[in-house]
Amino acid sequence: MSRINVLVVALLMAVGLSWATQVPVSIVDFAFSPDTVRVNPGDSVVWTNNGAFLHTSTSGVNGVWDSLWDSGDLAHGATFVHGFAVDGTFNYFCRHHYLGGMKGVVVVGAGGVNEAPGAPENVAGIASFPNPFSATATIRFAPAGSASGVTVFDASGRLVRTLPAAHVAFVTWDGKDSRGQETGPGVYFCRYGSGALAVTRLR
């Protein structure tokens, strides 16, 4: 095989490895089907309204939007796609029918917990208070020998900052990135060991 052919095969393999999966969720009557899906980082979920009523796919719990995604109203036949860049467990609901229990969960990778705004506790071993926050957030965790710091990512999966956490049980994030620049409002993901938490920054 010539060197050119080897390069072509290598490029095709690289492209093939980079292809992401789109996982379908059907909206029928007043339910998401399936109501829980598991995907890998880099994959997307595609919601399709196959029912007769307007529905939404809105991230958060109990009718409280956490600012991560919102499809807006989906009429019959409409679709909405959202990609997931980091591990975690992401709850969502229909804005119109959440009181009737219309909700779902997307589990990405090894999993974690995506907290509702204002909830300080996290069963995955990491918590933040206050959440949402404006100036600073205190991130608490159970110290683990294999974890040297808390990593903060933005919603696209880009590393924003690493907060050293050796021999301590909490760190404070001042809302700045690794260059000392203020981050904007939005959802950020804090990870420590196997724990993951979505933290919302306000204006």
URVEN-V170232 format. One record per residue. RES is the residue in three letters. PHI is phi in whole degrees, 0 to 359 (NA if undefined). BURIAL is # if it has 16 or more other ideal C-beta (glycine too) atoms within 10 Angstrom, else .. D_FIRST is the distance of its C-alpha to the first C-alpha in whole Angstrom. Layout:
BEGIN
res=RES phi=PHI burial=BURIAL d_first=D_FIRST
res=RES phi=PHI burial=BURIAL d_first=D_FIRST
END
This chain:
BEGIN
res=MET phi=NA burial=. d_first=0
res=SER phi=289 burial=. d_first=4
res=ARG phi=297 burial=. d_first=7
res=ILE phi=295 burial=. d_first=8
res=ASN phi=297 burial=. d_first=6
res=VAL phi=299 burial=. d_first=7
res=LEU phi=296 burial=. d_first=10
res=VAL phi=298 burial=. d_first=11
res=VAL phi=298 burial=. d_first=10
res=ALA phi=298 burial=. d_first=12
res=LEU phi=295 burial=. d_first=15
res=LEU phi=297 burial=. d_first=15
res=MET phi=296 burial=. d_first=16
res=ALA phi=296 burial=. d_first=18
res=VAL phi=295 burial=. d_first=20
res=GLY phi=298 burial=. d_first=20
res=LEU phi=291 burial=. d_first=22
res=SER phi=272 burial=. d_first=24
res=TRP phi=296 burial=. d_first=26
res=ALA phi=263 burial=. d_first=29
res=THR phi=264 burial=. d_first=31
res=GLN phi=254 burial=. d_first=35
res=VAL phi=260 burial=# d_first=37
res=PRO phi=276 burial=. d_first=40
res=VAL phi=231 burial=# d_first=44
res=SER phi=264 burial=. d_first=46
res=ILE phi=255 burial=# d_first=50
res=VAL phi=231 burial=. d_first=52
res=ASP phi=56 burial=. d_first=56
res=PHE phi=231 burial=. d_first=57
res=ALA phi=208 burial=# d_first=54
res=PHE phi=267 burial=# d_first=50
res=SER phi=229 burial=. d_first=48
res=PRO phi=285 burial=. d_first=47
res=ASP phi=277 burial=. d_first=49
res=THR phi=226 burial=. d_first=46
res=VAL phi=232 burial=# d_first=42
res=ARG phi=244 burial=. d_first=40
res=VAL phi=228 burial=# d_first=37
res=ASN phi=259 burial=. d_first=34
res=PRO phi=306 burial=. d_first=35
res=GLY phi=99 burial=# d_first=33
res=ASP phi=280 burial=# d_first=34
res=SER phi=234 burial=. d_first=37
res=VAL phi=248 burial=# d_first=40
res=VAL phi=245 burial=. d_first=41
res=TRP phi=266 burial=# d_first=44
res=THR phi=234 burial=# d_first=46
res=ASN phi=277 burial=# d_first=49
res=ASN phi=259 burial=. d_first=50
res=GLY phi=254 burial=# d_first=54
res=ALA phi=264 burial=. d_first=57
res=PHE phi=253 burial=. d_first=58
res=LEU phi=289 burial=# d_first=56
res=HIS phi=220 burial=# d_first=54
res=THR phi=227 burial=# d_first=53
res=SER phi=245 burial=# d_first=50
res=THR phi=232 burial=# d_first=51
res=SER phi=289 burial=# d_first=50
res=GLY phi=133 burial=# d_first=53
res=VAL phi=224 burial=# d_first=56
res=ASN phi=52 burial=. d_first=59
res=GLY phi=80 burial=. d_first=59
res=VAL phi=257 burial=. d_first=58
res=TRP phi=285 burial=# d_first=55
res=ASP phi=262 burial=# d_first=53
res=SER phi=76 burial=# d_first=52
res=LEU phi=279 burial=# d_first=48
res=TRP phi=204 burial=# d_first=48
res=ASP phi=205 burial=# d_first=50
res=SER phi=284 burial=# d_first=49
res=GLY phi=73 burial=. d_first=52
res=ASP phi=293 burial=. d_first=54
res=LEU phi=249 burial=# d_first=52
res=ALA phi=278 burial=. d_first=53
res=HIS phi=305 burial=. d_first=52
res=GLY phi=88 burial=. d_first=48
res=ALA phi=282 burial=# d_first=48
res=THR phi=236 burial=. d_first=45
res=PHE phi=217 burial=# d_first=44
res=VAL phi=239 burial=. d_first=41
res=HIS phi=223 burial=# d_first=41
res=GLY phi=266 burial=# d_first=38
res=PHE phi=236 burial=# d_first=39
res=ALA phi=261 burial=# d_first=37
res=VAL phi=232 burial=# d_first=39
res=ASP phi=299 burial=# d_first=40
res=GLY phi=156 burial=# d_first=43
res=THR phi=245 burial=# d_first=46
res=PHE phi=245 burial=# d_first=47
res=ASN phi=272 burial=# d_first=50
res=TYR phi=210 burial=# d_first=51
res=PHE phi=206 burial=# d_first=54
res=CYS phi=264 burial=# d_first=55
res=ARG phi=303 burial=# d_first=57
res=HIS phi=275 burial=. d_first=60
res=HIS phi=227 burial=# d_first=60
res=TYR phi=293 burial=# d_first=59
res=LEU phi=294 burial=. d_first=63
res=GLY phi=270 burial=. d_first=62
res=GLY phi=89 burial=. d_first=59
res=MET phi=278 burial=# d_first=56
res=LYS phi=211 burial=# d_first=54
res=GLY phi=208 burial=# d_first=50
res=VAL phi=220 burial=# d_first=48
res=VAL phi=245 burial=# d_first=44
res=VAL phi=257 burial=# d_first=43
res=VAL phi=252 burial=# d_first=40
res=GLY phi=62 burial=# d_first=38
res=ALA phi=290 burial=. d_first=40
res=GLY phi=96 burial=. d_first=43
res=GLY phi=178 burial=# d_first=46
res=VAL phi=225 burial=# d_first=49
res=ASN phi=256 burial=# d_first=49
res=GLU phi=282 burial=# d_first=53
res=ALA phi=287 burial=# d_first=55
res=PRO phi=306 burial=# d_first=57
res=GLY phi=92 burial=. d_first=60
res=ALA phi=273 burial=# d_first=59
res=PRO phi=276 burial=. d_first=59
res=GLU phi=260 burial=. d_first=58
res=ASN phi=215 burial=# d_first=54
res=VAL phi=289 burial=. d_first=54
res=ALA phi=273 burial=# d_first=50
res=GLY phi=96 burial=# d_first=52
res=ILE phi=219 burial=# d_first=52
res=ALA phi=217 burial=# d_first=55
res=SER phi=222 burial=# d_first=56
res=PHE phi=215 burial=. d_first=59
res=PRO phi=284 burial=# d_first=60
res=ASN phi=215 burial=# d_first=58
res=PRO phi=284 burial=# d_first=58
res=PHE phi=225 burial=# d_first=58
res=SER phi=248 burial=. d_first=59
res=ALA phi=265 burial=. d_first=60
res=THR phi=224 burial=. d_first=58
res=ALA phi=230 burial=# d_first=57
res=THR phi=264 burial=. d_first=58
res=ILE phi=253 burial=# d_first=55
res=ARG phi=255 burial=# d_first=56
res=PHE phi=195 burial=# d_first=54
res=ALA phi=270 burial=. d_first=54
res=PRO phi=305 burial=. d_first=53
res=ALA phi=233 burial=. d_first=50
res=GLY phi=297 burial=. d_first=48
res=SER phi=274 burial=. d_first=45
res=ALA phi=252 burial=# d_first=45
res=SER phi=260 burial=. d_first=46
res=GLY phi=189 burial=. d_first=47
res=VAL phi=265 burial=# d_first=47
res=THR phi=258 burial=# d_first=44
res=VAL phi=245 burial=# d_first=45
res=PHE phi=241 burial=# d_first=43
res=ASP phi=273 burial=# d_first=44
res=ALA phi=295 burial=# d_first=43
res=SER phi=273 burial=. d_first=40
res=GLY phi=93 burial=. d_first=39
res=ARG phi=282 burial=. d_first=39
res=LEU phi=294 burial=. d_first=40
res=VAL phi=265 burial=# d_first=44
res=ARG phi=192 burial=# d_first=45
res=THR phi=246 burial=. d_first=45
res=LEU phi=256 burial=# d_first=49
res=PRO phi=303 burial=. d_first=49
res=ALA phi=219 burial=# d_first=51
res=ALA phi=285 burial=. d_first=52
res=HIS phi=61 burial=. d_first=55
res=VAL phi=228 burial=. d_first=56
res=ALA phi=249 burial=. d_first=57
res=PHE phi=200 burial=# d_first=56
res=VAL phi=225 burial=# d_first=55
res=THR phi=244 burial=. d_first=56
res=TRP phi=256 burial=# d_first=54
res=ASP phi=271 burial=. d_first=56
res=GLY phi=80 burial=# d_first=53
res=LYS phi=254 burial=. d_first=51
res=ASP phi=272 burial=. d_first=48
res=SER phi=293 burial=. d_first=46
res=ARG phi=264 burial=. d_first=48
res=GLY phi=84 burial=. d_first=51
res=GLN phi=270 burial=. d_first=51
res=GLU phi=295 burial=. d_first=53
res=THR phi=274 burial=# d_first=50
res=GLY phi=274 burial=. d_first=52
res=PRO phi=294 burial=. d_first=53
res=GLY phi=150 burial=. d_first=51
res=VAL phi=260 burial=# d_first=49
res=TYR phi=236 burial=# d_first=47
res=PHE phi=250 burial=# d_first=46
res=CYS phi=256 burial=# d_first=47
res=ARG phi=233 burial=# d_first=45
res=TYR phi=218 burial=# d_first=47
res=GLY phi=60 burial=# d_first=45
res=SER phi=268 burial=. d_first=44
res=GLY phi=270 burial=# d_first=47
res=ALA phi=222 burial=# d_first=46
res=LEU phi=216 burial=# d_first=49
res=ALA phi=270 burial=# d_first=49
res=VAL phi=241 burial=# d_first=52
res=THR phi=260 burial=# d_first=53
res=ARG phi=258 burial=# d_first=54
res=LEU phi=267 burial=. d_first=57
res=ARG phi=290 burial=. d_first=58
END
